Amino acid sequence: MSDTKLRIADCIQDSIVDGPGMRLTVFTQGCPHHCSGCHNPQTWAPEGGKEISVDEIIKKLTSNPLTDGVTLSGGEPYFQAAACAEIAERAHAEGYNVWCYSGYTFEEITNKSKTDEAFARLLSSTDVLVDGPFIAAEKSLTLKWRGSRNQRVIDVSRSLAAGLVVLNDNR
């Protein structure tokens, strides 16, 4: 049990567009990036959305036996890195895979992880990171798991081990 809370815009069960398989997608509230053309601008304001406990998120995740994993989206999951790290860690403990969408690049996250424990915990608990800001001029509807060509679908554990970005095979 945990009393950790986070602000979310929404939580969608049975998503098939935010990573492979059937997923619980958590749309976190608060985003500093404000990408032009963002499809979730309602998530930008940190005070928006609603407060929910990590326990409630994990209960939603484990309630459906068909769910393959959890996707942390936004908003910006790293805006609430500690709570999102707890979700990711607990999801792994339950046997689920974790995808995270961030407007930060892998390099920015790994650099910030050197001084921010919550960033480091969330990164190390993420299986696949879709990184980088959405860039409207790079938008393509043919891309799998991402909205613009500059974004990468990254295998986090292999990237951390190699010390450089290793793209995920599901991209």
C-alpha positions, 0 to 999 in steps of 0.5 A, a space after each residue: 500500500 502506498 499513499 503516493 498520489 499524482 495528477 492525471 488527465 485520464 486513465 484509459 484501459 484497453 489501449 492498443 495505440 500506446 505500445 504493443 498489446 492491451 495497455 493501461 495508459 495513464 495520461 499524466 497532468 502537467 507538461 513544460 514542453 507545450 509542443 505546437 500541434 500537441 494532441 493533449 494540450 489539456 494536460 499542460 496545466 499542472 493544476 488541471 485534471 484530477 488527483 489519484 493514488 498510485 494504488 488506484 492506478 495499480 488496481 486498474 492495471 491488475 483488474 484486467 487479466 488481458 492487460 499486457 502493460 502500462 504506458 505513462 504518457 502525458 502531459 509529461 511523466 517526468 513532471 511527476 517522476 517520483 509517482 510515475 517511478 512508483 507506478 513503473 516499479 510496482 507494475 514490474 513487480 506484478 509482471 507488466 512491461 512499462 512504456 513511457 512517452 516523454 518530450 525530453 530526449 533520452 540524453 536529457 533524461 540520463 543527464 538529469 538522472 545523475 542529480 535527480 533520483 526520481 528521474 533515475 528511478 523512472 528511467 531504470 523502471 521503463 522498458 521502452 521510452 518514446 522520446 523527444 518533443 512532438 514536432 508538427 513539421 515532422 508529423 507522420 501517420 505512418 509511424 508506429 508508436 510515435 507522432 513525429 519522425 524525430 521521436 525514437 522508440 528506445 529499448 531502455 535497458 539495452 541503451 543504459 547497458 550500451 551507454 548509447 541509444 538502442 532502438 526497440 525492435 517493435 518500432 
